[in-house]
Structures are given as structure tokens and as C-alpha cells.
Amino acid sequence: MNFYGQVRRPAGVQGIMMARRMNQNHRGMMKWAMGRMDISSVERMLDLGCGGGGPLSMLSKQAPDAKYVALDLSRDMLRMTCKVNCDLNKERRLSPLRGSVSSLPFKDGSFDAVLACETTYFWPDLGQDLKECRRVLSDDGRLFLVQETWDAPQWQKRNESWQKGFRMTFHSLEGYQELLVKAGFHGIRTFTEEDEGWFVMIASPNERGN
């Protein structure tokens, strides 16, 4: 698998090296994002496209009693997530699962939090996949989207390069918000870091849940 493919779905030795790099590169963004996310009351979180497990490792410190499900298409990434989050794994609070966001193998309302960090760029059908996120969330649950770019003039050159190489899909902030509303979310809050191009969106199936 070439470099671009490893970004989309890391696997093997090269994939593990890529995931380690992404864990390190995303630390600053996650630290900033965590200042906008209150997950202290979360009991059960689904991490979609968990990758190398770095973001989950950071977030889990805010909710030390919660249970987590890490979902990814790559078996190597699931193994790495368990290794990076070895304490959670030993405490049996981490369940790795191979699967796709397009068909989540969970009952309705199974989670009170869903995290999608640096992954929606690669989802097969973002609108429909957000509906799946809505389905597995409890009525007072929250969806957290954390990303390092969106479709905007100031990021056009960079985004075009990433779109060509990595086959990533970007939307404007308004575009993401519109897709969330169509998927059944309410009370959408958006935070941006303009210098870096980062953003966090928090949405709930119930306006009171956000």
C-alpha cells in the first residue's frame, strides 16, 4: 500500500509508523479541542475510525470511569489502539471492533457520546453515515467532530493537494452543519482555531442534550 493509502487505512508496519506520526501530530489539536469538550459525565463512548488510539488516550483521562468502543476498518489500528490504551484494555473498559461507520453493529441509543476525529474525510456517504451516528446515540447524547481543516478559501491550496493525493472530501462549516441537521441533530455548536484551521462541532439528537 502506498503512502496515500496508508493515510486512508493504515495497515502493516508502514501503517503503524503512520499512526504513530498521526498520534503525535494531532496532540496539539486534541489538546485544544478538549478545552471545548466536556465529557466528564460520559458513560459509554464510541470512537469512530480510532486509528492509532492517540485521541482516545487523551480523552479518556477526562472520563476515567467511562467505557469505550474503538471502531476501525484496520485490524492493525485496533491492535495499536489497545496497546496505546493498555490501561483501559486491562480494566476491560475498551472494546476494539472492526467495522464501518456506514453500518454500525449497535442497537439504537447505545452510546451517550460518539467521537469522530480526523476521519469524516473518508466516510463513504457523510450524510447517511451521520444518520448512523444519530441512531446509536441516546437522546441526550452528543456527537463530537474534531478536524484539522474545512472547505474555506484560506485552506484551498492545501485542501486541493490533500483531495488529489488522499482522496479526502471537505465541506464548509455551514455544509457540515447542514448535514448534521438533516441527520437529525440539534443545538450544533462550532468552535474554530483560525490560525491552525482546526474545528470542533458538538451536536445532540436532543437540543437539551447539548
N, C-alpha and C positions, 0 to 999 in steps of 0.2 A: 504494500500500500504506500502511495506517495505521501509527501508532506501535507498536501491539501486534504487528502482523505483521512489522515491521522487527526486533523483538527475536527472533522465532522464526526468521526467514530474511532477514537484511539484504540489500538489493539497491538498486542505483542510488545517486544522490548522498546521499539520506537514509540509506541503508544504510551507506554508507562513514562518514558522520558518526556513526551509531550505533556502528559497530565501533570507531572511534577512541575514543569515550566509554567503551566496554566495556574496551578495552585499558588505558585509564588507570585505570578504576575497579577492575579486577581485579589491578592490580600488587601491592597490599598483600597480597591473599590468596595470590597466586602466590609472593611472597617468603616468606611464612610456610610455604606448602606445600613449597617447595623445600628447606626445612630438615628435612623429613621424608622426602624422596625422594632416593635415591641412584641416579642414572642414569649415573654416570661410566663404567660398563662397557658401556653400551648401544651396539649397533652399528646397529640399524635400528628406528626408532620410527614408529608410525602415530598421527597426531593426528586424532582423530575430531571433526568439527564444529569445524574450526580457526578459524572466524570471522575476525577481523582479524589473526590471527597473533601477537598480543602474548605469550600464554603460551609459544608455541613459541620465540619470540625469546629469552625469559628462560631457558627450559630448555636450549636448545641450547648455551649457554655452559658448562653442566656436562658436556656430552658433545661436545667440539669436533670429534671425528672421525666421529661417527655420521652416518648418512644418514636422511632424514626423508621421510615421505609425508604430505601435508596433504590431508585429505578434507573436502569440504563440498558441500552442495546448491547453494550460491550461487556462480556464476562470479565475481561481483564480489568476494566474500570470498576466493576463491582468488587473484585478481589482487592484492588488498591484502596477503594473506599473503606472496606473492612479493616485493612491494615492501618490506614491513616487514622481511623476512628476506632482503634483497638479497644479502648476503654468501654465505649458504647457496645462494642461487639461482645466483650467479655461479660458485660452486665445484661446481655440479651435485650438491649434496648434498640438494636439496629438490625433490621431485616433487609438484606440485599435481594433484589428481584430483577431478573432480566425481562424487559418488556418495552412496549411502545406507548407513548402518550396518546396515540390515536385509539387505543383500545385498552383502557386501564382495567385490570382484573380485580376490581374492588366494588363493594356494594355502595349504593348511594349514601352520601353523608358519612363516609368512613374516616375522614380527617378533619381536624379543625385548622390545619394550615397546609398549604401547598407552596413549595418553593420552585421557581424556575430561574436558575441563574445561568446566564450566558448560553442559553440553549434554544430559545424560541426561533432563532435564525434558521434552524434546521428542521423545524417541525413540518410534517407533510402538508397539513392544512390547518393553519393557525386558528382560523375561525372555529372550525369543528373541534379542534384539539382543546381550545379554551372551554368549549361546552363540556368536554370530558372532565376538565378541571373543576368546573362548576358542579357537575354531577356528583363527584366524590367528596365535595366539601359539605360540611354541616352548614345549616342555615346561618349560624353565627361565625362561621369560619372565615379565613382570609387567604387570598392568593397574593403571593409576593413575586413580582417580576423584577429581576435585577439584571441590568445590561450595561455594556460599556459604550454603546452608541445607538443612535436612532437616525432616521432619514431627515437630514436637515442640510441646508446649503453649506454650512461651515464644515460638514463632515463628508461632503460629496466626493471629493477626490479619494479619500481613504476608503469610503464605503464602496465605490466603484471597483477599487482594487480587490477588496475582500469579496465582493459579489462575483467577480470574474474568477478568482482563484479558489475560493472556498465554497462557492455557490450558496452564499448566505442571502437571506431575504430581510430587508429592513422596512420599517414603517415609520411614519411621522408619529410624534407623541399623540396627536389627535387621532391618527389611524389606529394606534393601539387602544386608545380609549374607546373608540367606536366599536372595535371588535369585542372588547370586554362587555360593553353594554349589550351588544347583540347576543353575546353568550349567556346573558342573564346576570351580570354583575352590576353592583350599585356602589354609590359612595366612593368613587375612584379618587384616590389621592396620588399625586405625582410629585416627585422630588427630583431635581436635576442638579448636576455638578457641571456647570457650563464650561469650565476650563478643560476638564478631562473628557467630557461628553458622556458621563455616566447618568443613569437614571434608575429610580425605583418607582414602581407602581404598586399600590396596595388596593385591593378590591375585595368586596364581600358579596355573597348572594343576598344578604340582607343589609339594608342601609344601616341598621343599628349595630351590625357586626363589625363595622369598620370604625 
